[in-house]
Amino acid sequence: LYFTAFSLVCYTCDAQTSNDACKTQTICSGVNQQCMTTVATAGVGSLSYTSITKVCSPLCKATSFGTSVGSGSTSCCSTDLCNVSGATGVKYSFTALALSLGFLLVLLRN
């Protein structure tokens, strides 16, 4: 109980399609001192899929990527319930996804 009082608390979820489904509060174990949020989006045409995963993590590196059919980002923070929203770069990832899909459609029409 002593260690619990000083443990980090993060929101956690696994492969959810909405951030609203990621509201479970988890007390992280001693080595897990970062809240990590990963958002991945994939799609072609009007079809798209988003997966949001939030975990307690011992190590975390903020990253983002984009390809012609998808994008993703990981964000990290280290205060209680700091990962309430999706990964910071996700709004930029949606833009990258839209541009990538548009470019892909232009290539396919030629």
C-alpha positions, 0 to 999 in steps of 0.5 A, spaced: 500 500 500 505 504 501 508 504 494 501 504 491 500 511 494 506 514 490 505 510 483 503 513 477 496 512 475 494 512 467 488 511 463 489 504 459 485 500 454 487 496 448 486 497 441 479 501 442 476 505 436 474 511 440 478 515 445 472 515 449 473 507 450 479 509 454 477 511 460 480 505 465 484 508 470 490 503 472 495 504 478 502 503 474 507 498 477 513 501 480 518 500 474 512 503 469 513 511 470 510 513 463 503 513 460 504 511 453 498 512 448 499 509 441 494 511 435 494 508 429 490 509 423 489 505 416 484 506 410 483 506 403 478 510 400 472 512 404 474 506 409 478 507 415 480 504 422 483 507 428 486 503 434 488 507 440 492 503 445 494 506 452 499 503 457 503 504 463 510 503 460 517 503 463 520 506 457 516 511 452 519 515 446 514 519 442 514 518 435 509 519 429 509 516 422 505 516 415 505 511 409 500 511 403 495 507 407 496 509 414 499 513 420 500 513 427 503 516 433 505 515 440 505 520 446 508 519 453 507 523 459 509 522 466 503 525 471 497 522 473 492 521 468 496 525 463 494 521 457 486 523 457 486 525 450 489 521 444 496 521 442 498 529 440 500 528 433 494 524 431 491 530 428 497 531 424 496 524 422 489 524 419 492 530 415 497 526 413 493 520 411 488 524 407 494 527 403 497 520 402 490 517 400 489 523 395 496 522 392 494 514 392 488 515 388 491 520 383 496 515 382 491 509 381 487 513 376 493 514 371 
